[in-house]
Amino acid sequence: MKKIFYGYRLFFGYCYILLIYYFINSNRRNITEGKYIEKAFEAGVFLGVVVQLTNTFTHYSRELYFHVIYEDGDSEDLSALDVMALMITDPNKIDQAKQKQYVNNAGTISYNEVKGVTYAEGHEPDIAVKLLHLPSLKSSELIVRNLRETGTEDLPSLKSSELIVCNPKETGKLEYVGTSRDEVSNKNESVSINRGESVSFNQGKSDTVSSANTDSNSEKTNVGATTGSNDSKSFRLDMGKFKGQMESVTAAQSVRYFQSAAFQSVDQSTYRIVFIQLPNVLWYFKVGFMKMVLENIYNDDVPLWVSSMKDIFIRKHAHGPNQLSRKKKNNGDMGYPKTAIAFTHKVTRAALTLESHSLNAALAKIHTIFTNTEGLDEAFHSWSMANQAGVITFFNNKEPNMQKVLEKFDKDIKTVFKSNRIINTNTALDKYMLDWDIKQFVANDLGYSHWPHDKISSIFGGANSGSNVPDFDNVQELTLND
């Protein structure tokens, strides 16, 4: 019996190791050397490039980390999830990133498009942390050939869906890149990071789509053109209009995050306030349910950003007078004040260098949980019955079949949290918060008995010290009748 028992333990242990190995390598295949990212810091938005792994399978780590060098020479380690979330997909941004020089401050690692990653003498890492390097080609050098039409006999034996890339500037030979279009496309979630209040998904203004040419005499072929006869009419896609339509659809189902600037407390901890704006399709989804699910996942070790999550009353106008935002009822009376979801993120002085990573991980955690957790539809129904029974009554009147109502909940929640998340940084607190809530944050979290003078514009948008700033001691809480 003991032999059988130890045999089972050995078998399941081996399976566990294989699962970890598969998980790590599935992420590793998606992220190669030379992948560009864009990340917002207090000093601005910086471009960076992935140069190598930080850890390997031999470290028995459940999460893979990648070493990134930024254009200013700073570097940091990001998880695979963070890299994929920050990865640049806009071709114009990628071209811009390629023009930058990436050398770490120590001068031991550098990256450029031609050579890839190079190391200073004596600083060559273990081969296990090196990543696959794919040659970077301009769009004018990329030709996708269908092997059914090439008629070339000396090519490798590949399926018709496999890709062949020709780089005429180097060898002029055909080079095998991947087994399918899916392997060279970015199927991961993208994140738009905006320094201002306005959001732009795409910076490029390409109006047409056509195949690239390797020389000036090559014939242009429009994507979507029919090849069956000479009389077939070719069509050109209006990319400006197409992107505009896609942006509106994506934005309509995206979660928007508005992050404040970083505030330093008297004990040298760093705080940020984050406001969450859910899309209209989840009008019935409340912060109480979100907080309950997150607390359940974290169990006994609930972080501040979860425990502080709540609804706050918001201003009538962003950065405007200290007034509650209300909507008039049909009878002319003023309705209940409007609210927004907000939470406080904190890192101690010892973990200051990980502040941005910690906040990114928190946002990623929200999306991972509400995308991958099963049974959220039933949990939301039960929570709503106890906390907002009117919502369930509303849906039951529209659809008596309870199963279909549950399916709607499941579809809405997962669609929203699978969609692109939009992040705005350096949002002044008075975009949403009323003066009293701002005062409570400054006094209770930061530990000040006055407005921090160096952060006035981060608290009151566009205000200068002494201008349009309320007296700290005289700020009072508004009542529901105000």
Stockholm file with secondary structure:
# STOCKHOLM 1.0

chainA/1-482         MKKIFYGYRLFFGYCYILLIYYFINSNRRNITEGKYIEKAFEAGVFLGVVVQLTNTFTHYSRELYFHVIYEDGDSEDLSALDVMALMITDPNKIDQAKQKQYVNNAGTISYNEVKGVTYAEGHEPDIAVKLLHLPSLKSSELIVRNLRETGTEDLPSLKSSELIVCNPKETGKLEYVGTSRDEVSNKNESVSINRGESVSFNQGKSDTVSSANTDSNSEKTNVGATTGSNDSKSFRLDMGKFKGQMESVTAAQSVRYFQSAAFQSVDQSTYRIVFIQLPNVLWYFKVGFMKMVLENIYNDDVPLWVSSMKDIFIRKHAHGPNQLSRKKKNNGDMGYPKTAIAFTHKVTRAALTLESHSLNAALAKIHTIFTNTEGLDEAFHSWSMANQAGVITFFNNKEPNMQKVLEKFDKDIKTVFKSNRIINTNTALDKYMLDWDIKQFVANDLGYSHWPHDKISSIFGGANSGSNVPDFDNVQELTLND
#=GR chainA/1-482 SS CHHHHHHHHHHHHHHHHHHHHHHHHHHHHHCCBTCEEEEEETTEEEEEEEEEESSCGGGTCSSCEEEEEETTSCEEEEEHHHHHHHBCCCHHHHHHHHTSCEECTTSSEEEETTTEEEECTTCCCCGGGCCCBCCCCCGGGCCCCCHHHHCCSSSCCCCTTCEEEECTTTTCSEEEEESSHHHHSCCSCCEEEESSSSCCSCCCCCCCCBCCCSSTTSCCCBTTCCCSCTTCCCCCCCHHHHHHHHHHHHHHTCCEEEECCCEECTTSCEEEEEEEECCGGGTTCCHHHHHHHHHHHHTTCCCHHHHTCEEEEBBSSTTSCSCBCCCBCTTSCBCCCCEEEEEEEEECGGGGGGHHHHHHHHHHHHHHHHHHCTTHHHHHHHHHHHHCHHHHHHHHHHCCCHHHHHHHHHHHHHHHHHSCEEEECSCCGGGTBCHHHHHHIIIIIICCSSCCGGGHHHHSTTCCTTSSCCCGGGCCCCCTTC
#=GC SS_cons         CHHHHHHHHHHHHHHHHHHHHHHHHHHHHHCCBTCEEEEEETTEEEEEEEEEESSCGGGTCSSCEEEEEETTSCEEEEEHHHHHHHBCCCHHHHHHHHTSCEECTTSSEEEETTTEEEECTTCCCCGGGCCCBCCCCCGGGCCCCCHHHHCCSSSCCCCTTCEEEECTTTTCSEEEEESSHHHHSCCSCCEEEESSSSCCSCCCCCCCCBCCCSSTTSCCCBTTCCCSCTTCCCCCCCHHHHHHHHHHHHHHTCCEEEECCCEECTTSCEEEEEEEECCGGGTTCCHHHHHHHHHHHHTTCCCHHHHTCEEEEBBSSTTSCSCBCCCBCTTSCBCCCCEEEEEEEEECGGGGGGHHHHHHHHHHHHHHHHHHCTTHHHHHHHHHHHHCHHHHHHHHHHCCCHHHHHHHHHHHHHHHHHSCEEEECSCCGGGTBCHHHHHHIIIIIICCSSCCGGGHHHHSTTCCTTSSCCCGGGCCCCCTTC
//
